[in-house]
Each structure stands twice: as C-alpha cells, then as structure tokens.
Amino acid sequence: MPKPPNPVFSRFRYDGESNMSFCKVGLCLDKIVSFKGHHGGNLTAHLRRFHQEEYEFVQQEKVAIEIGRQDERSNCPPARKKRKIGTSVEVFIDEQQVIEGCVSLVTESGRPFKALDDYGFRMILDPVIKALGGSFTVSAENIVPRVNQAALDIREKLKSELKNQFVCLKVDCAKRLSRSILGINVQFIQNDKLVLRTLSTYELKDRQTGATLKAMILDVLKQYSITLPQVYSITTDNGANILLAVKLLSADANLALTTGSSTESDEGNCSSADIFEYFVSSTFFTFIISIFFSF
C-alpha cells in the first residue's frame, strides 16, 4: 500500500532546478516566500507559524488520510510480521545457569579466563545479568574459585562412586616440549557397565624416579580415598621407572616378591627380569603391560 503524499505539499510550489519551495498561501504568495529543499517538516512549521488556519486544515487532512489507510488495512489480509532488530525476547535462565555456563566455557571448552572480560562477550552477558537483578557479577577473577569448587564437587562425586570398589589403574607419562605429565585413569564396574574416569594429570617437575612416581600415584589415590587393597590391576608401558613404581606400590601392600624385597629408588637396582618374574608370581595384583599404551 503506497503512502499518500503529505497534504502540506499542496500549499507550496517546488522548483526542482533551484531546489526551492515557494509558499502559495495568503500574503506569502505576493512576497515570494521560499525555502531551500522540499521537506515536509519545514513547510509544516511555516504554516503553523504564519498560517494557523491553513495549518489546522492540513492537520485535519492528515487525520482523514490516516483513517482511510486504517480502513484499507482492515480489509487486507494480515501481513507477516517481521522481527525488528532489538526486539526483546523472553529467556528462562537463572543465576546458577549463567555461572555454570561460564565455568564450562573455561573448563570443557578450554577458553582462557580473560575471555570472560572480552568486550564482545560482555555485550551478551551484561544484559542477562541486569535482567536477573544484577545481584551477582561474572569476571575472570571471581570465576577462578568457582572452577576450583566445581573440581572439588566432581572429586567428591567420584569418591562416592569409587567407595569400596575394586579398580583398575592406567598410568602413563607423556612429555611435550619441556613439560612432563603423569596421567592416571581408573576403570571400575558400575551398574554392570565398565566406567572410565580420569583421576589426575600430574605435572612432573622433579626427577622421574620410581620412588617419585610411586609417591605421586599414592597422593592421587589418597585424594579419592582409594586404598591399595582396592587396586586390582595397573596398566602401564614398559618404562623402567613406571615398572619400579609399581613394584614399590606392591611392596607397600605387603606382597611377597619371589625375587627379593628391595625397595631402592634407583632404577638400576630393578632389572626387567625381576619385574617380569614379579608380575608372574603376584597373587594379589594383576599387572598388565601395554607397550603401546596411550591415553
């Protein structure tokens, strides 16, 4: 439906060449009163100031035109509404969901904490916080302790899952550039299904001796309240230090070794033959050697 012309234009004469509008009402016609351009607002202001009666006629004509347009629209089928930019929408979300989403952003998605303070992210997040009442804030600084708390909550949940369970450990070391990482996974049966969980990815900063690795493994087991009698098997590669750590763990569990009871931390004191004979003779643990094992 085309928009009808503004009735104020009928009171003026427009010269396209000079881009001038000339008033045709009353004494202005004799004075050749002109205006630059052909803007309805300027022309209407002129009528309101100098031709009050004509201005009222113009306003009445505008009302009549609008009534006619409304009647025409009522007889037309409803047009499909277009969503305007900036239209508000209703979203069901609470404070806890916002915080959990930010924690997930830096943990599961691997984004840096500083991403929470980026301008673009704040453009999305700040209106949500304001709509929720603004009673809390989200920033890189206050999300760090929430990430730590989330880790503690997950650890407590896993501790309850592992309580009084026989478990199988998977232990392996990986090195990239100048960093060495000890990875420890655990497998156990839950509801007749095999469950795999990661207990720790431990950065190794000291010399990777058998004694050091044993201490780290025990520390991780302690965090989850796992005792050595719960450990049914340990899967490792054939690294001498890892194998020695396993031997030292078995010694702590009071296992009888057919090759001796040495618990020296020097890898040179434990030969491959000793380790192999220990695995064969052990009646408490079942140790599975996976040369090509990887996480």
GUBA-776080 format. One line per 2 residues: their letters; for each residue x negated, y negated, z negated of C-alpha. Coordinates in steps of 0.1 Angstrom, whole numbers, padded with zeros to 4 digits. Layout:
<pagus>
A	X:Y:Z; ...
</pagus>
This chain:
<pagus>
MP	0000:0000:0000; -0017:-0032:0012
KP	-0020:-0060:-0013; 0002:-0091:-0003
PN	-0016:-0124:0002; -0018:-0149:-0027
PV	0011:-0174:-0022; -0012:-0202:-0032
FS	-0029:-0200:0002; 0002:-0212:0019
RF	-0003:-0246:0002; -0038:-0251:0018
RY	-0052:-0251:0052; -0085:-0233:0057
DG	-0111:-0242:0083; -0134:-0213:0089
ES	-0160:-0233:0108; -0166:-0257:0080
NM	-0156:-0232:0053; -0134:-0258:0037
SF	-0098:-0256:0023; -0075:-0287:0026
CK	-0046:-0293:0003; -0012:-0297:0021
VG	0008:-0307:-0010; 0021:-0343:-0017
LC	-0003:-0371:-0016; -0033:-0348:-0012
LD	-0024:-0344:0025; -0029:-0381:0031
KI	-0062:-0382:0011; -0075:-0351:0029
VS	-0085:-0334:-0004; -0107:-0305:0005
FK	-0125:-0276:-0014; -0155:-0256:-0005
GH	-0145:-0220:0004; -0112:-0203:0002
HG	-0110:-0190:-0034; -0076:-0184:-0049
GN	-0087:-0193:-0084; -0100:-0227:-0074
LT	-0069:-0235:-0054; -0046:-0225:-0081
AH	-0065:-0246:-0106; -0060:-0276:-0083
LR	-0022:-0270:-0082; -0020:-0266:-0119
RF	-0038:-0299:-0125; -0023:-0322:-0098
HQ	0009:-0304:-0086; 0025:-0289:-0116
EE	0059:-0283:-0099; 0043:-0266:-0069
YE	0022:-0246:-0093; 0053:-0232:-0110
FV	0068:-0222:-0077; 0036:-0203:-0069
QQ	0038:-0185:-0102; 0074:-0176:-0095
EK	0065:-0162:-0061; 0037:-0141:-0077
VA	0062:-0126:-0101; 0087:-0118:-0074
IE	0059:-0102:-0053; 0048:-0081:-0082
IG	0084:-0069:-0089; 0087:-0059:-0052
RQ	0055:-0040:-0054; 0066:-0021:-0085
DE	0099:-0012:-0067; 0079:0002:-0038
RS	0056:0022:-0061; 0086:0037:-0079
NC	0098:0051:-0045; 0064:0065:-0036
PP	0052:0099:-0048; 0027:0096:-0077
AR	-0008:0093:-0065; -0036:0114:-0080
KK	-0053:0096:-0108; -0090:0091:-0105
RK	-0111:0093:-0136; -0127:0059:-0142
IG	-0163:0056:-0153; -0164:0050:-0190
TS	-0131:0068:-0198; -0133:0083:-0233
VE	-0128:0120:-0238; -0119:0140:-0269
VF	-0146:0164:-0280; -0143:0188:-0310
ID	-0176:0187:-0328; -0188:0182:-0364
EQ	-0220:0171:-0381; -0233:0207:-0386
QV	-0229:0215:-0349; -0249:0184:-0340
IE	-0277:0192:-0363; -0278:0229:-0353
GC	-0279:0218:-0316; -0309:0196:-0323
VS	-0327:0223:-0343; -0320:0248:-0314
LV	-0334:0222:-0289; -0369:0223:-0306
TE	-0369:0259:-0316; -0352:0281:-0289
SG	-0356:0256:-0261; -0392:0247:-0270
RP	-0387:0209:-0267; -0411:0186:-0287
FK	-0397:0169:-0318; -0403:0135:-0301
AL	-0377:0144:-0276; -0351:0136:-0303
DD	-0362:0100:-0302; -0362:0096:-0265
YG	-0340:0067:-0252; -0320:0089:-0228
FR	-0312:0114:-0255; -0302:0087:-0279
MI	-0278:0073:-0253; -0259:0106:-0256
LD	-0264:0114:-0293; -0258:0080:-0309
PV	-0221:0076:-0298; -0214:0111:-0311
IK	-0229:0102:-0345; -0210:0069:-0346
AL	-0177:0087:-0337; -0183:0111:-0366
GG	-0185:0082:-0390; -0223:0075:-0389
SF	-0228:0092:-0423; -0259:0111:-0411
TV	-0289:0104:-0389; -0309:0126:-0365
SA	-0345:0119:-0357; -0378:0138:-0352
EN	-0387:0130:-0388; -0356:0145:-0405
IV	-0352:0175:-0382; -0386:0189:-0392
PR	-0374:0200:-0427; -0342:0214:-0412
VN	-0362:0236:-0389; -0381:0248:-0419
QA	-0349:0255:-0437; -0335:0273:-0407
AL	-0366:0295:-0406; -0361:0303:-0443
DI	-0324:0312:-0437; -0334:0336:-0409
RE	-0361:0351:-0430; -0336:0357:-0459
KL	-0311:0373:-0434; -0338:0396:-0421
KS	-0349:0405:-0456; -0314:0417:-0463
EL	-0314:0438:-0431; -0347:0454:-0440
KN	-0339:0462:-0476; -0345:0499:-0483
QF	-0351:0506:-0446; -0378:0527:-0430
VC	-0395:0505:-0405; -0420:0509:-0376
LK	-0445:0481:-0372; -0460:0469:-0339
VD	-0493:0450:-0344; -0514:0434:-0317
CA	-0539:0405:-0313; -0539:0381:-0284
KR	-0563:0353:-0275; -0559:0324:-0252
LS	-0585:0296:-0248; -0597:0290:-0284
RS	-0567:0303:-0303; -0562:0339:-0315
IL	-0527:0351:-0326; -0517:0382:-0346
GI	-0483:0393:-0336; -0462:0416:-0359
NV	-0429:0431:-0348; -0407:0455:-0367
QF	-0383:0482:-0355; -0356:0498:-0375
IQ	-0323:0516:-0372; -0291:0496:-0379
ND	-0256:0509:-0373; -0271:0538:-0352
KL	-0289:0513:-0329; -0326:0505:-0326
VL	-0332:0469:-0336; -0364:0449:-0328
RT	-0374:0418:-0348; -0404:0396:-0348
LS	-0418:0391:-0383; -0447:0368:-0375
TY	-0470:0352:-0350; -0500:0346:-0373
EL	-0528:0323:-0360; -0562:0338:-0369
KD	-0587:0312:-0380; -0612:0335:-0398
RQ	-0633:0363:-0385; -0610:0391:-0373
TG	-0624:0419:-0395; -0603:0449:-0406
AT	-0600:0435:-0441; -0588:0401:-0428
LK	-0562:0417:-0406; -0551:0440:-0434
AM	-0546:0410:-0458; -0526:0392:-0431
IL	-0503:0422:-0425; -0497:0427:-0462
DV	-0489:0389:-0466; -0463:0392:-0438
LK	-0448:0423:-0453; -0446:0406:-0487
QY	-0427:0377:-0472; -0400:0401:-0461
SI	-0402:0423:-0493; -0414:0453:-0473
TL	-0434:0478:-0493; -0459:0502:-0477
PQ	-0438:0533:-0485; -0411:0518:-0462
VY	-0436:0518:-0432; -0430:0549:-0412
SI	-0454:0541:-0383; -0477:0515:-0369
TT	-0482:0510:-0332; -0515:0493:-0322
DN	-0541:0492:-0294; -0575:0509:-0298
GA	-0593:0478:-0312; -0618:0488:-0339
NI	-0607:0460:-0362; -0570:0468:-0359
LL	-0577:0505:-0365; -0597:0498:-0396
AV	-0570:0475:-0409; -0545:0504:-0405
KL	-0570:0527:-0424; -0573:0502:-0452
LS	-0535:0499:-0454; -0532:0537:-0457
AD	-0558:0537:-0485; -0537:0512:-0504
AN	-0508:0537:-0500; -0529:0563:-0517
LA	-0532:0585:-0486; -0557:0613:-0487
LT	-0582:0609:-0459; -0600:0640:-0447
TG	-0630:0620:-0435; -0635:0601:-0468
SS	-0621:0573:-0488; -0643:0544:-0477
TE	-0626:0510:-0476; -0656:0489:-0464
SD	-0646:0459:-0443; -0674:0463:-0418
EG	-0661:0478:-0386; -0694:0496:-0381
NC	-0685:0519:-0411; -0655:0534:-0393
SS	-0660:0555:-0361; -0634:0563:-0335
AD	-0637:0600:-0345; -0629:0591:-0381
IF	-0599:0571:-0371; -0586:0599:-0348
EY	-0590:0625:-0375; -0572:0603:-0399
FV	-0542:0599:-0376; -0540:0636:-0371
SS	-0543:0645:-0408; -0520:0618:-0422
TF	-0488:0633:-0437; -0472:0600:-0448
FT	-0476:0577:-0418; -0472:0584:-0381
FI	-0496:0561:-0363; -0490:0557:-0325
IS	-0519:0544:-0305; -0509:0524:-0274
IF	-0540:0513:-0255; -0519:0492:-0231
FS	-0495:0479:-0258; -0484:0444:-0254
F	-0457:0422:-0269
</pagus>
